[in-house]
Amino acid sequence: DLMMDRFKEKCGSYICNDLLGCDVRTEEGVQYCRDNKLFTEFCPKMVAAAVEVLEGIILEEK
């Protein structure tokens, strides 16, 4: 998928656990994210990166 490939190029991965550096399927991983404000500071940056990638793809298709 083009979107996923471009996001991986930009951010290094599209897997949340890889991006966050912890396993959010565990209570410890979720706590790590909370303690380090990853959900409120890092995740929004990843959403913005995804939007940028998608905007680029849309502009290419015009």
Rosetta constraint file for C-alpha pairs under 8 A:
AtomPair CA 1 CA 5 HARMONIC 6.18 0.50
AtomPair CA 2 CA 6 HARMONIC 6.07 0.50
AtomPair CA 3 CA 7 HARMONIC 6.11 0.50
AtomPair CA 3 CA 53 HARMONIC 6.82 0.50
AtomPair CA 3 CA 54 HARMONIC 6.48 0.50
AtomPair CA 3 CA 57 HARMONIC 7.59 0.50
AtomPair CA 4 CA 8 HARMONIC 6.08 0.50
AtomPair CA 4 CA 14 HARMONIC 6.73 0.50
AtomPair CA 5 CA 9 HARMONIC 6.25 0.50
AtomPair CA 6 CA 10 HARMONIC 6.21 0.50
AtomPair CA 6 CA 53 HARMONIC 6.53 0.50
AtomPair CA 7 CA 11 HARMONIC 5.90 0.50
AtomPair CA 7 CA 12 HARMONIC 7.59 0.50
AtomPair CA 7 CA 13 HARMONIC 7.15 0.50
AtomPair CA 7 CA 14 HARMONIC 6.53 0.50
AtomPair CA 7 CA 49 HARMONIC 7.38 0.50
AtomPair CA 7 CA 50 HARMONIC 6.30 0.50
AtomPair CA 7 CA 53 HARMONIC 6.34 0.50
AtomPair CA 8 CA 12 HARMONIC 4.76 0.50
AtomPair CA 8 CA 13 HARMONIC 4.35 0.50
AtomPair CA 8 CA 14 HARMONIC 5.49 0.50
AtomPair CA 9 CA 13 HARMONIC 7.39 0.50
AtomPair CA 10 CA 49 HARMONIC 7.81 0.50
AtomPair CA 11 CA 19 HARMONIC 7.85 0.50
AtomPair CA 11 CA 46 HARMONIC 7.93 0.50
AtomPair CA 11 CA 49 HARMONIC 7.87 0.50
AtomPair CA 12 CA 19 HARMONIC 7.62 0.50
AtomPair CA 13 CA 18 HARMONIC 6.55 0.50
AtomPair CA 13 CA 19 HARMONIC 6.36 0.50
AtomPair CA 14 CA 18 HARMONIC 7.63 0.50
AtomPair CA 14 CA 19 HARMONIC 7.10 0.50
AtomPair CA 15 CA 19 HARMONIC 6.26 0.50
AtomPair CA 16 CA 20 HARMONIC 5.90 0.50
AtomPair CA 16 CA 24 HARMONIC 7.84 0.50
AtomPair CA 17 CA 21 HARMONIC 5.69 0.50
AtomPair CA 17 CA 22 HARMONIC 5.25 0.50
AtomPair CA 17 CA 23 HARMONIC 5.10 0.50
AtomPair CA 17 CA 24 HARMONIC 6.30 0.50
AtomPair CA 18 CA 22 HARMONIC 6.99 0.50
AtomPair CA 20 CA 33 HARMONIC 7.51 0.50
AtomPair CA 20 CA 38 HARMONIC 7.19 0.50
AtomPair CA 22 CA 29 HARMONIC 5.27 0.50
AtomPair CA 22 CA 32 HARMONIC 7.41 0.50
AtomPair CA 22 CA 33 HARMONIC 7.78 0.50
AtomPair CA 23 CA 28 HARMONIC 7.86 0.50
AtomPair CA 23 CA 29 HARMONIC 4.83 0.50
AtomPair CA 23 CA 30 HARMONIC 7.45 0.50
AtomPair CA 24 CA 28 HARMONIC 7.75 0.50
AtomPair CA 24 CA 29 HARMONIC 4.64 0.50
AtomPair CA 24 CA 30 HARMONIC 5.01 0.50
AtomPair CA 24 CA 33 HARMONIC 7.88 0.50
AtomPair CA 25 CA 29 HARMONIC 6.84 0.50
AtomPair CA 25 CA 30 HARMONIC 7.35 0.50
AtomPair CA 26 CA 30 HARMONIC 6.33 0.50
AtomPair CA 27 CA 31 HARMONIC 6.08 0.50
AtomPair CA 28 CA 32 HARMONIC 6.09 0.50
AtomPair CA 29 CA 33 HARMONIC 6.31 0.50
AtomPair CA 30 CA 34 HARMONIC 6.25 0.50
AtomPair CA 31 CA 35 HARMONIC 5.95 0.50
AtomPair CA 32 CA 36 HARMONIC 6.09 0.50
AtomPair CA 33 CA 37 HARMONIC 5.80 0.50
AtomPair CA 33 CA 38 HARMONIC 4.85 0.50
AtomPair CA 33 CA 39 HARMONIC 6.12 0.50
AtomPair CA 34 CA 38 HARMONIC 6.31 0.50
AtomPair CA 34 CA 39 HARMONIC 6.51 0.50
AtomPair CA 37 CA 41 HARMONIC 5.77 0.50
AtomPair CA 37 CA 42 HARMONIC 7.34 0.50
AtomPair CA 38 CA 42 HARMONIC 4.62 0.50
AtomPair CA 38 CA 43 HARMONIC 6.13 0.50
AtomPair CA 39 CA 43 HARMONIC 5.18 0.50
AtomPair CA 39 CA 44 HARMONIC 7.47 0.50
AtomPair CA 40 CA 44 HARMONIC 6.62 0.50
AtomPair CA 41 CA 45 HARMONIC 6.93 0.50
AtomPair CA 42 CA 46 HARMONIC 6.58 0.50
AtomPair CA 43 CA 47 HARMONIC 6.32 0.50
AtomPair CA 44 CA 48 HARMONIC 6.21 0.50
AtomPair CA 45 CA 49 HARMONIC 6.16 0.50
AtomPair CA 46 CA 50 HARMONIC 6.19 0.50
AtomPair CA 47 CA 51 HARMONIC 6.29 0.50
AtomPair CA 48 CA 52 HARMONIC 6.24 0.50
AtomPair CA 49 CA 53 HARMONIC 6.24 0.50
AtomPair CA 50 CA 54 HARMONIC 6.17 0.50
AtomPair CA 51 CA 55 HARMONIC 5.99 0.50
AtomPair CA 52 CA 56 HARMONIC 6.19 0.50
AtomPair CA 53 CA 57 HARMONIC 6.38 0.50
AtomPair CA 54 CA 58 HARMONIC 6.18 0.50
AtomPair CA 55 CA 59 HARMONIC 6.14 0.50
AtomPair CA 56 CA 60 HARMONIC 6.21 0.50
AtomPair CA 57 CA 61 HARMONIC 6.42 0.50
AtomPair CA 58 CA 62 HARMONIC 6.70 0.50
